[in-house]
Amino acid sequence: MISSSDGAELLLPAVEEGIQWTTQRRSTPGKLVFKVIKDDRLDFSEGAAVRLTVDGNKVFYGFVFTQKRDKDGIIEVTAYDQLRYLNNKDTYVYENKTASELLQMIASDFELKTGDVEDTGFKIASRVEENSSLFDMIENALDLTLQNSNEMFVLYDDFGKLALKNISSLFVKKDNGYLLIDEESGENFEYSFSIDSDTYNKIKLTYDNEETGKREVYIAQDGGNINSWGVLQYFDTLKEGENGQAKAEALLKMYNAKTRKLRITNAFGDCNVRAGSMVAVRLDLGDMSVNNFMLVEKVTHTFKLDEHFMDLTLRGGEFVG
């Protein structure tokens, strides 16, 4: 469903098979790509609202950003959800705010609609975000929340309203249990593992204490993995108010492992699965088996006449999307 150019009516154009809806967990708006057939009544322009519902379920609400036309009168449309406007850049200086309070402030300033925004809890003492995208500002605040409280929150657009939720509330349920991805529900998978990126066995954080005039150093490390892999060090500086040792230990817990990537292709589709969702996975990968909940880093849904499949990039435990 698309708004007309003047916004006075809603249009239900003839749509070709192969609608694709894609969401990613970090710093990327939801995207809907589809093809419509031009007729005498079809008249819309960039900025027109687009709605996708499937079997009565509200799936996507966004706005037209790109049109491509060919000689046969087929128009390929790319629409993005409200997160697209977080690509805007600005400068913010704030003190004693949670990530959820920062999100609400940015949404108010840029006239974005918000829905269910959970309290992220951790107060960021002070931060300067200069000439940064709004996405980066919010993701930085969420990263600080994760590093200091070990709580992960997911930002997404919920049919036209910005939502922020703890991953603990994003498990995908099915019937009387949970949605399961296994050999039967997924056609194929790609699995790889590495210590070449996002793996650290030594964390070193420093803080320049202006009151004492000394530099404080906080270290957390895993001697066993250092012997196996060599020193893979993560270094950063601390802001005032951060607990240096707790943050170092939390970062070591996050990064002190091989990064394993798992991609599922052509799984049976479920519109409740979006980036940030938690899905149950049961697969034999050869060197290990997975029988656990995993976080969806990216998902592309493909809708055809009587078919709905999805490709998933997952993380969880030692997996990184």
Buried (B, 14 or more C-beta within 10 A) or exposed (E): EBBBBEEEEEBEBEBBEEBBBBBBBBBBBBBBBBBBEBEEEBBBEEEBBBBBEBEEEEBBBBBBBEBEEEEEEEBBBBBBBBBBBBBEEBEBEBEEBBBBBBBBBBBEEEEBEBBEBBEBBBBBEEBEBEEBBBBBBBBBBBEBBBBBBBBBBBBBBBBBBBBBBBBEEBBBEEEEEEBBBBEEBBEEBEBEBEBEEBBBBBBBBBBEEEEEEEEEEBBBBBEEBBEEBEEBEBEEEBEEEBEBEBBBBBBBEBBBBBBBBBBBBBBBBBBBBBBBBBBBBBBEEEEEEBEEBBBBBBBBBBBEEEEBBBBBBBBBEBBBB
